[in-house]
Amino acid sequence: MDLDINQYISIFIEESKEHLQSMNDVLLELEKEPTHTGYINEIFRVAHTIKGMAGTMGFSNMANLTHEMENVLQATRNNELKISEDVIDILFKCFDAMDESVNNIIEQGIEKEDKNEDLIDELKALLNQGVKSEMKNQLDNTKPELDSYLINLLKKAKEENLNVYKIRFTLTDDCMLKAARAFIIFNTLEEIGEIISSIPSVEEIEDEKFDKEFDVIIITDVDKEKLEEEISNISEVESTLVEELKEENFHISENKDLEHEIESKEKLENNDNSKKNNSTSHNNKVTKTVRVDIDRLDNLMNLVSELIIIKTRMDELSGQSTKATMNDAIEYLERITTSLHDAVMKVRMVPIERVFNRFPRLVRDLSKDLGKEIDLEMSGEETEVDRTVIDEIGDPLIHLIRNSIDHGIEMPEERIKAGKDKKGSVILKAYPDGNNVVIEVQDNGKGLDVSSIKNKAIQKDLINEKTAENLSDDDIINLLFAPGFSTAETVSDVSGRGVGLDVVKSKIESISGNIEVQTEINKGSRFIIRIPLTLAIIQALLVKVSEEIYAIPLSSINEITEIKSEEIRDIQGKEVVLYRGETLPIIRLKKILDLEDGLEKENLTVVVAKKGDKQAGFIIDGLIGQQEIVIKSLGKYLSKVKYLSGATILGNGNISLILDVNSLI
C-alpha cells in the first residue's frame, strides 16, 4: 500500500517553519557565544529533525544538505572543528537554502531544483580543514561487549546449533552513497540469517556517521565459508572480515546504552523507500493552518452546544410562544452569537511574533553588508492579530526596517562625529489600540531631510516648484510613498531601485490599514502602522447614497454631523468646509461612485472619516444604523475596483458594498 505523501505537506511546512525559525534564533545566539555547546547541540538536533522530515517526504536536496550540516556540527561537538565566522556564515547560508526550499514547496508543491552542491562543497571543505580523519570502529582482539539481551539470544542460538558471526565491512574510497550500499549489505545478510546488532547503530549508518567501516553481528545456519562466499559479490566493498563469536570470548557489558538493532533491515528499508518518494508529485494545494490552544476550541464547542440548545428551545416556542418569551429567546441567541463571534476571532488570532521573529537575522545581515553596528529592540511580540493580516504585514515591515538601516542610521564614524553612540538602534514594537493593532518601526538615525525630499520630488517631476512651496512638511514627507520615489544616490542590493515605500503603503491599505511618519532631524524617524485586528467581521455604519446602501467601517469614522450646502467653498478646484476651526475636504459620494444625483438638499448629512491624521467629510443621503458585518471579498476580477474594499450580505439578503476610506481620502 503506497503512502500518499501529499496529504502531509501542510504538516511538513508548518513544522519545518517552526524548526527553521528555531535554528535561525539559535544561530544568532551562537554568533554571540561561539563556544556555547548548548547552542551547537540545539542546531544539530534541529538539522537532524529536518533531515528526517525531508527524507520521509522525499525532499532529497534538503535531506542531503542537512546531512552535511550534521557532519560539520558533529565535528564541532567533538572539538575537531572550531566555530568561526566562516562556519556561522555557511550555516546561515544553509538556513537560507532550506527556507527557500520550504517557500518553494508552499508555492509549487515541490522543493527547489538546486541541489545545493556549492554549499555542500563548502561544508565538506570546512571538515577537510578542521577534522583530522581517523579510522573508526577498528576491529580489535578484545572480547566484544554485548548487553544481557544479546547474550541470551546468542546462548539460544548456540542451543539450536546456529552460528554467530561478527562481520567487518570496509567500503571502497569511491563509494558515493554509503547508506544505500549499507542497505544492500543488510538486505543480502537478511537472506542468509538474522541481523541482531550493528556497530555503529542503524541510525548512524543511515546518517552515514561512519568513515567507511562498520560491523554487523548475525545469527545464521550457514558456515563461515558459505557466508564469505555470499557476501563477496557485493560491489563497492573493499574487504570483509568474518569472525565467529563463541560463548567463551564475549562478556556482558556494563554499558546498558549499547543499541541492539534487531530490526535493522526494516529500518534501512524504510529509509530507502522514503528516498524513492522523491519522484512523487507534490502538486496538491497547500492549506493555510493555524495552531489553536485547546482551551479556545473547548470554549468554541461549548458555545456551539448552547446554540443547539437555543435552537431546540425556539423550535418548541415557535408554535405556542408569546412575543415576550420569543424576545427572551432571541436576546439569549444574540448573546451566544456575540460570544461565538469572539471565540472564532480568538481561534483565528496568532501572535505577531510570527512576523517579528524573522527580523533579527535581517538586521544582522544588513548591518554586516553595510558596515554599520545596529541593535534591534523588539517588544509586544505577544500582540495577537488575525491570521490573514499576519500573511500580509511581513513584506511592508521588511521594507521599513531596510529603509531605517540603509537611509536612516548613519555610518559609525558619522554617528561619533555627531556625538552619538556609534551603534545605532532600530526599535520594533506592537501594541493593541481599540479594534486596531499598532506597529511602530523607529530608528535613532539622522531623520528625514524635508528639503532633500522636496528637491528629489521636483527632480523626478512628482511635483512642480510652485506646488512644492505650498506644501506642509507632512505633505512633503508623504511624497516618500509616491511610486518610483527614492532618495538613494546609488543602486544597491538594499535600496535605490525606487521600489519600497509605495509598495509598503499600497500593501498596508489593501488590508484596511494606514501608515504615518514622524521625524526629527538628527534624532531619527518613526513609521506608525495601524491595521485592523481582523479582516473577517467588523462593526460598520450602513448609509444610503442615492438608492444604494453602503457600509463604512466604524473604526474609520470620527463623527456624523450636518452642514449647510451654502457653507461649502471651492478652493483650487476642491470642495472644503470650515469645520471646528479647521478646513475639512468634502467628498460627494454620488459623484465619485457615479450614482444619479437629484436635487441638493439645504442641510447635508456628513460622515467625518479619518485616515491617520487626515480627515474628510462624506456627503450621504441618509443613515441606516450601526451593524456587525461579515466582509466578503469582491473576487479577483473586481479586486482592482477603486474605492471599494469588499461587500457584505445584509439581513434581508441584499448586498451592500463596503467603502474603502483609505482610497477615498
Secondary structure, 3 states (H helix, E strand, C coil): CCCCHHHHHHHHHHHHHHHHHHHHHHHHHHHHCCCCHHHHHHHHHHHHHHHHHHHHHCCHHHHHHHHHHHHHHHHHHCCCCCCCHHHHHHHHHHHHHHHHHHHHHHHHCCCCCCCCHHHHHHHHHHHHHHCCCCCCCCCCCCCCEECHHHHHHHHHHHHCCCEEEEEEEEECCCCCCHHHHHHHHHHHHHHHEEEEEEECCHHHHHCCCCCCEEEEEEEECCCHHHHHHHHCCCCCEEEEEEEECCHHHCEECCCCCCCCCCCHHHHHHHHHHHHHHHHCCCCCCCCCCCCCCHHHHHHHHHHHHHHHHHHHHHHHHCCCCCHHHHHHHHHHHHHHHHHHHHHHHHHHEEECHHHHCCHHHHHHHHHHHHCCCEEEEEECCCCEEEHHHHHHHHHHHHHHHHHHHHHHCCCHHHHHHCCCCCCEEEEEEEEEECCEEEEEEEECCCCCCHHHHHHHHHHCCCCCHHHHHHCCHHHHHHHHHCCCCCCCCCCCCCCCCCCCHHHHHHHHHHCCCEEEEEEECCCEEEEEEEEECCCCEEEEEEEEECCEEEEEEHHHEEEEEEEEHHHCEEECCEEEEEECCEEEEEEEHHHHCCCCCCCCCCEEEEEEEEECCEEEEEEECEEEEEEEEECECCCCCCCCCCCEEEEEECCCCCEEEEECHHHHC
